[in-house]
């Protein structure tokens, strides 16, 4: 056993003081769909409902965390909760910086896990501001800063996922599907399996609005994305960590899948309705990527493990997730309709709707127009073909309309 594997094994042994190995469960639904042997490593079932506790605990363990030791982190979610839980376990002091815009549910859960061992500081509207404040505070206090992913001991702790997985299987996997944000989880698992299961292949998946690993592999070094879509908040990272990238640089850009945010929402809804599994957007990434891997011929007849990275889902977000899911499935569209300002014009439009078409939104955007009024209309239906047929009927009737469902700028401001 190499020094790296021995260190990961020691980390896993130490983790048993906090929780038992997370389950590795075969999923019959996904296996049947893709003609493969699909297994889910359920990191959503740790005490903090994500794998982040592993890395935080291991870093603190090596820092000899205990009474009088002061740890600081910056996080809006899972890392904060992992650090809080580990601080209480070690009896260490923790200061956790979170953006002012963090949902109350996440703040409350972090406080619950940490109890009297931690202090939560709300600072900054955006994470970069929060991170800067946390690092300045760390220097002032002489404390220990805990990075969520760019730290060797954090990466070592995340690698315990792979060690558990191998112990739970009767043979190595053919393919491991890994979600990527800052890269700590992927770096830890790939490095461990390179030694313990060298024949295993890997596929990486990032949210389409935050493809920092893919950009780094193309450039040959970490780069900062100019813009990030924060919907997949557990993996929407503008720049992959330097240390994780050094461990992942051997892979090719083609190994990385970009998952559309709306499609991720559909995967979340499907797993909730079909399997009763509650996932956060980042936790659904690996399962969502199975669609692409199947299209590329990488699944059929193979043993595949998807790392389900987290289940910290705020159900107040469910309407947004359902909305995105419907849009991806083609069951909901938004139009801007130029409606003639004359009696009967609205009735003519309503008569074009099919029996399964339902108006979910109707709003005049320009109420002072003399000849035409711009109307925002949202239509829900039961099959994508219904909306295609509606578009044809609108054109035949001579209505002036525009489909803005896929327009990111108009959607952001109007929907």
C-alpha positions in Angstrom: 0.0 0.0 0.0 1.4 3.4 -1.0 1.7 6.3 1.5 -1.3 8.0 -0.2 -3.5 4.9 0.0 -2.4 4.3 3.6 -3.3 7.9 4.6 -6.7 7.6 3.0 -7.3 4.4 4.8 -6.4 6.1 8.1 -8.8 8.9 7.3 -11.6 6.4 6.7 -10.9 4.7 9.9 -11.0 8.0 11.8 -14.3 8.9 10.1 -16.1 6.0 11.7 -16.2 8.1 14.9 -18.7 10.3 13.0 -20.7 8.0 10.8 -20.8 4.6 9.1 -20.0 4.2 5.4 -22.7 5.7 3.2 -24.7 3.1 1.2 -23.7 2.0 -2.3 -27.1 1.0 -3.8 -27.9 -0.6 -7.1 -30.7 1.4 -8.9 -32.9 -0.8 -10.9 -34.8 2.1 -12.5 -31.6 3.5 -14.0 -30.1 0.1 -14.8 -33.1 -0.9 -16.8 -33.2 2.4 -18.7 -29.6 2.3 -19.8 -29.0 -1.4 -20.0 -26.2 -1.2 -17.5 -25.4 -2.0 -13.9 -25.9 1.4 -12.3 -25.0 2.0 -8.7 -25.4 5.1 -6.6 -22.9 6.1 -3.9 -25.3 7.9 -1.6 -23.2 10.8 -0.1 -26.6 12.6 0.5 -26.9 10.2 3.5 -24.0 11.5 5.6 -25.0 13.3 8.8 -24.8 16.7 6.9 -26.3 15.2 3.7 -23.1 15.7 1.6 -19.6 14.4 1.3 -18.1 17.7 2.5 -17.9 16.5 6.1 -15.2 14.0 5.1 -12.7 16.6 3.9 -13.4 19.1 6.7 -13.1 16.4 9.4 -9.8 15.1 7.9 -8.2 18.6 7.6 -9.2 19.3 11.2 -7.9 16.0 12.4 -4.4 16.7 11.0 -4.5 20.2 12.4 -5.1 18.6 15.8 -8.4 20.4 16.1 -9.6 20.8 19.7 -10.4 23.3 22.4 -8.6 26.5 21.7 -8.0 25.8 18.0 -9.8 28.3 15.7 -11.0 27.3 12.2 -12.4 29.7 9.6 -14.2 28.9 6.4 -16.3 30.7 3.7 -19.3 28.8 2.3 -22.9 29.2 1.4 -23.8 25.6 1.9 -22.4 22.1 2.3 -18.8 23.0 3.3 -20.1 25.3 6.0 -22.3 22.5 7.4 -19.4 20.0 7.3 -17.1 22.4 9.1 -19.7 23.2 11.7 -20.4 19.5 12.4 -16.6 18.8 12.7 -16.0 21.8 15.0 -18.6 20.5 17.4 -17.1 17.0 17.2 -13.6 18.2 18.1 -14.7 20.9 20.5 -12.9 23.5 18.3 -13.9 27.1 17.7 -15.3 27.8 14.2 -16.1 31.0 12.4 -18.1 30.5 9.3 -18.5 33.3 6.8 -21.6 33.1 4.6 -23.0 35.5 2.0 -25.7 37.8 3.2 -27.9 36.4 0.4 -27.6 32.8 1.8 -31.1 31.2 2.3 -32.2 31.2 5.9 -32.6 27.4 5.8 -28.9 26.9 5.1 -27.9 29.4 7.8 -30.1 27.6 10.3 -28.9 24.1 9.4 -25.2 25.3 9.8 -26.0 26.7 13.2 -27.8 23.5 14.2 -24.8 21.3 13.3 -22.2 23.6 15.0 -24.2 24.7 18.0 -22.1 26.7 20.5 -18.9 25.7 18.8 -19.3 28.1 15.9 -20.1 31.7 15.0 -21.8 32.5 11.7 -20.8 35.8 10.1 -22.9 37.1 7.2 -20.7 39.2 4.9 -20.9 40.2 1.3 -23.6 39.8 -1.4 -21.4 37.5 -3.5 -19.2 34.6 -2.5 -16.0 36.3 -3.7 -16.7 39.1 -1.2 -17.4 36.6 1.5 -14.2 34.6 0.8 -12.1 37.7 0.9 -13.6 38.8 4.2 -13.0 35.3 5.7 -9.4 35.2 4.6 -8.7 38.7 6.0 -10.3 37.6 9.3 -8.2 34.4 9.4 -5.0 36.4 9.1 -6.1 38.9 11.8 -7.0 36.2 14.2 -4.1 33.8 13.5 -6.7 31.1 12.8 -6.6 28.1 10.4 -8.5 28.6 7.1 -10.3 25.5 5.7 -10.6 25.6 1.9 -13.6 23.6 0.6 -11.4 21.9 -2.1 -8.0 23.4 -2.6 -6.3 21.6 0.3 -4.4 18.3 0.3 -6.0 17.0 3.5 -9.5 18.0 2.3 -8.8 16.0 -0.9 -7.6 13.1 1.1 -10.8 13.1 3.2 -12.9 13.1 0.0 -11.0 10.1 -1.3 -12.5 8.0 1.5 -15.6 7.8 -0.7 -13.6 5.6 -3.2 -12.2 3.4 -0.4 -15.7 2.7 0.9 -17.0 2.1 -2.6 -14.4 -0.6 -3.3 -15.1 -2.3 0.0 -18.8 -2.4 -0.9 -18.4 -4.0 -4.3 -17.4 -7.5 -5.4 -15.1 -6.1 -8.1 -14.0 -2.7 -9.3 -16.3 -0.5 -11.3 -15.9 -0.1 -15.1 -16.9 3.6 -15.0 -17.2 6.2 -12.2 -19.2 9.3 -12.9 -18.0 12.3 -10.8 -19.6 15.7 -10.2 -17.1 18.6 -10.3 -17.2 22.0 -8.7 -13.9 23.0 -7.2 -12.5 19.6 -8.0 -11.6 18.2 -4.5 -14.0 15.2 -4.7 -12.9 14.2 -8.2 -9.2 14.7 -7.4 -9.4 12.5 -4.3 -11.4 9.7 -5.9 -9.4 9.5 -9.2 -6.1 9.5 -7.3 -7.2 6.7 -5.0 -8.7 4.5 -7.8 -5.6 5.0 -10.0 -3.8 2.9 -7.4 -6.6 0.5 -6.2 -8.6 0.0 -9.4 -6.4 1.2 -12.3 -8.7 -0.1 -15.0 -11.6 2.1 -13.9 -12.6 4.8 -16.3 -13.9 8.2 -15.3 -16.5 10.7 -16.6 -16.7 14.2 -15.1 -19.8 16.4 -15.1 -20.2 20.1 -14.5 -23.2 22.4 -14.7 -23.3 24.1 -18.1 -23.2 27.4 -16.3 -19.9 26.6 -14.5 -17.6 24.5 -16.6 -14.3 25.4 -14.8 -12.7 22.0 -15.2 -13.4 21.8 -18.9 -12.0 25.4 -19.4 -8.9 24.5 -17.4 -8.2 21.3 -19.4 -8.6 23.3 -22.7 -6.3 26.0 -21.4 -3.8 23.7 -19.7 -4.2 25.6 -16.5 -6.9 26.9 -14.2 -8.8 29.9 -15.6 -11.5 32.1 -14.1 -14.8 31.9 -15.9 -16.3 35.4 -16.7 -19.7 34.4 -15.6 -21.3 31.5 -13.5 -24.9 30.4 -13.3 -25.5 29.8 -9.6 -28.5 27.5 -9.9 -26.3 24.4 -9.2 -25.0 26.2 -6.1 -23.0 23.2 -4.9 -20.9 23.0 -8.0 -21.1 26.5 -9.6 -17.4 27.4 -9.3 -15.7 30.0 -11.4 -12.2 28.6 -11.0 -11.2 25.0 -10.3 -8.7 24.7 -7.4 -5.0 24.7 -8.3 -4.3 21.5 -6.4 -7.3 19.5 -7.7 -6.4 20.6 -11.2 -2.9 19.4 -10.9 -4.3 16.0 -10.0 -6.9 16.1 -12.8 -4.7 17.6 -15.6 -4.1 14.1 -17.1 -7.7 13.9 -18.3 -9.0 15.3 -21.6 -11.6 18.0 -22.2 -13.7 15.2 -23.9 -14.0 13.5 -20.5 -16.1 16.3 -19.1 -19.8 16.6 -19.7 -21.7 19.9 -19.4 -25.1 19.3 -17.9 -27.8 21.9 -18.8 -29.4 23.4 -15.6 -33.0 22.8 -16.9 -32.2 19.1 -17.6 -30.7 18.7 -14.1 -34.0 20.0 -12.8 -35.8 17.3 -14.7 -33.5 14.7 -13.2 -34.2 16.0 -9.7 -37.9 15.8 -10.3 -37.7 12.3 -11.8 -35.6 10.9 -8.9 -38.0 12.4 -6.4 -41.2 11.2 -8.1 -39.8 7.8 -9.2 -37.3 6.8 -6.5 -38.3 9.1 -3.5 -34.7 10.4 -3.5 -34.3 14.1 -2.6 -31.3 15.6 -4.3 -29.9 19.1 -4.5 -28.9 20.2 -8.0 -25.2 19.3 -7.6 -26.3 15.9 -6.2 -28.1 15.1 -9.4 -25.2 15.9 -11.7 -23.8 12.4 -12.0 -27.2 10.8 -12.6 -28.1 13.5 -15.1 -24.9 12.8 -17.1 -26.0 9.2 -17.8 -28.0 10.5 -20.7 -24.9 11.8 -22.4 -22.8 8.8 -21.5 -25.5 6.5 -23.0 -25.5 8.5 -26.2 -21.7 8.1 -26.4 -22.0 4.3 -26.0 -20.2 4.2 -22.6 -22.9 2.5 -20.5 -24.4 -0.6 -22.0 -23.4 -3.7 -20.2 -21.1 -2.0 -17.8 -20.9 -1.5 -14.1 -21.2 2.2 -13.4 -21.0 4.1 -10.1 -22.6 7.6 -9.9 -21.4 9.7 -6.9 -24.5 11.3 -5.5 -22.8 14.2 -3.8 -25.5 15.9 -1.8 -29.2 16.2 -0.8 -29.4 19.6 0.9 -32.4 20.8 -1.0 -34.6 23.7 0.1 -38.1 22.8 -0.9 -38.8 26.5 -1.3 -36.9 26.1 -4.6 -39.2 23.3 -5.8 -41.4 25.7 -8.0 -38.3 26.9 -9.8 -37.0 23.3 -10.3 -40.4 22.2 -11.6 -40.5 25.2 -13.9 -37.1 24.4 -15.3 -38.0 20.7 -15.7 -41.1 21.6 -17.7 -39.2 23.9 -20.0 -36.5 21.3 -20.7 -39.2 18.6 -21.4 -40.9 21.0 -23.8 -44.1 21.1 -21.7 -44.0 24.8 -21.0 -43.1 27.8 -23.2 -43.3 31.5 -22.9 -44.3 33.8 -25.7 -44.4 37.5 -26.3 -47.5 38.1 -28.3 -48.3 41.3 -30.1 -52.0 41.4 -29.6 -54.1 43.7 -31.7 -56.0 46.3 -29.6 -59.4 45.6 -30.9 -62.5 43.8 -29.6 -62.3 40.0 -30.1 -58.6 39.7 -30.6 -58.0 37.9 -27.2 -60.9 35.6 -28.0 -59.3 34.7 -31.3 -56.0 33.8 -29.5 -57.8 31.7 -26.9 -59.6 29.8 -29.6 -56.2 28.6 -31.0 -55.4 26.8 -27.7 -55.6 23.0 -27.8 -57.7 21.0 -25.3 -54.6 20.2 -23.2 -53.0 23.7 -23.3 -53.3 25.8 -20.2 -52.4 29.5 -19.7 -50.0 29.7 -16.7 -49.1 33.3 -17.1 -50.8 36.3 -18.8 -49.4 39.8 -18.4 -49.6 42.9 -20.5 -46.1 44.4 -20.9 -47.1 47.6 -22.5 -50.5 48.8 -21.4 -50.5 52.2 -23.3 -50.2 50.9 -26.8 -52.9 52.1 -29.3 -52.7 49.5 -32.0 -50.9 46.5 -30.5 -50.2 45.4 -27.0 -47.3 43.2 -26.0 -48.4 40.3 -23.8 -46.3 37.8 -21.9 -48.0 34.4 -22.1 -46.9 31.2 -20.4 -48.4 28.0 -21.7 -48.3 24.6 -20.0 -49.3 21.4 -21.8 -49.1 17.6 -21.6 -46.9 16.8 -24.6 -44.2 18.8 -26.6 -46.1 18.3 -29.8 -49.0 20.4 -28.5 -46.8 23.5 -28.3 -45.4 22.9 -31.8 -49.0 22.7 -33.1 -49.9 25.9 -31.3 -47.0 27.7 -32.9 -48.2 26.5 -36.3 -51.7 27.7 -35.6 -50.5 31.1 -34.4 -48.5 31.5 -37.6 -51.4 30.5 -39.8 -53.7 33.0 -38.0 -51.3 35.8 -38.6 -50.4 36.6 -35.1 -47.0 38.3 -34.4 -45.3 36.4 -31.6 -41.9 35.4 -30.3 -40.9 32.3 -28.3 -38.6 33.6 -25.5 -38.3 30.3 -23.5 -34.7 29.8 -24.5 -33.7 33.4 -24.4 -31.5 33.8 -21.3 -31.7 37.6 -21.1 -35.4 38.0 -21.7 -36.2 35.0 -19.4 -34.2 36.5 -16.6 -36.0 39.8 -16.7 -39.5 38.7 -17.7 -40.2 35.1 -16.4 
